[in-house]
Amino acid sequence: MEALLFSGLMNLPWWGNIIVALVLTHITIASVTIFLHRHQAHRSLDLHPIASHFFRLWLWLTTGMVTKEWTAIHRKHHAKCDTEEDPHSPQIHGINKVLWGGVILYVKESHVPDTMERYGHGTPDDWLERNVYSRFMILGLTLMGLTNVILFGLIPGLLILLTQIAWIPFWAAGVINGIGHFWGYRHWTTEDSSTNIAPWGILIGGEELHNNHHAYPTSAKLSNKWYEFDIGWLYIRILETLGLAKVKYVAPKPQFATAKHTLDTDSLQAVIRHRYDVLAKYTKSLKRTYAEELGKLRQHSPVDAQALQTVKPLLRLDDKTMQEPDRTRLEAALSKSHALQTMVAMRNELATIWGRSTATSEQLVKQLQDWCHRAESSGIKPLVEFSQRLRCYS
């Protein structure tokens, strides 16, 4: 009796069953990030039919998820990020609801016909999808459960199955959608609340680098900095080497040329294309100015210096997302420093160049040229140096 309960064909020790569970769930994570996310939702890479169908089959067996539903809900998340229409924003629903009940929000959104119609286009619609994967979602989990029981024994097999069933709802629907918009660090000043959970994307297949993804959503590679690691990208490169994948797009790397005295359309396009890098470099210049101004105020007006210290975190916030009380506090503190006032105001001006605008390219080039001229005439050294660097984007 004990043999039937705890031993299958593989007759593994307890720690062997744990390793099997971790390996199987990691394959599921890889299937989600490579197939559902980067291939289906964002079209950042093409997959060979063999690889594509393996991922579809595996996800059917281990999650019962429908490709069209996952893709549509994720695309809507990007289109309506952190608004009332976002299917799973912790800024709207609260972190606990998304972290622990993300799967409920997912299922609820999957029953919205408009979401499926507007955002689910281009997903698989062959005979297998219509007649097997979408129609008999529970059948896949049942087959996986039976396989687990045969291979590992009744109790270990069922425990492994439960782990497989719970893995994606918690890590993908909960952690990525919840913590990835609530806690962590940010490289890029995106218009949403996305964060990088950790610089080493291993446990969730690289999806830990969520702020990087929102900055460059169509990039097949989620790591941007030298110290970041995206294991999903490693798998994609292996598939590409085997002829099973083809990368279509990765995040652009800034290129620089000799500074242009007179900016042109190419300069404008380069600045817009690399706008997140531009803002990151501007933030460094702003920090330098802040440190210099704080040092001056500490010598001449300690009270004003203290007021400036309290608003330091607000300097990183985008003007569009800042709450009115915070904006009032920031303006009051910045009134003590003309240099910082200028830096913050010009950062907001710069952001309007790549914002939604009806201005023509010629008008935007003129606006950028004027911005550089005023920056270089400001007398603020970090701002002058930043503007000169801005002229080099190519």
Secondary structure, 3 states (H helix, E strand, C coil): CHHHHHCCCCCCCHHHHHHHHHHHHHHHHHHHHHHHHHHHHCCCEEECHHHHHHHHHHHHHHCCCCHHHHHHHHHHHHHCCCCCCCCCCHHHHCHHHHHHHHHHHHHHHHCCHHHHHHHCCCCCCCHHHHHHHCCCHHHHHHHHHHHHHHHHCHHHHHHHHHHHHHHHHHHHHHHHHHHHHCCCECCCCCCCCCCECCCEECCCCCCCEHHHHHHCCCCCCCCCCCCCEEHHHHHHHHHHHCCCEEECCCCCCCCECCCCCCCCHHHHHHHHHCHHHHHHHHHHHHHHHHHHHHHHHHHHCHHHHHHHHHCHHHHHCCCCCCCHHHHHHHHHHHCCCHHHHHHHHHHHHHHHHCCCCCCCHHHHHHHHHHHHHHHHCCCCHHHHHHHHHHCCEC
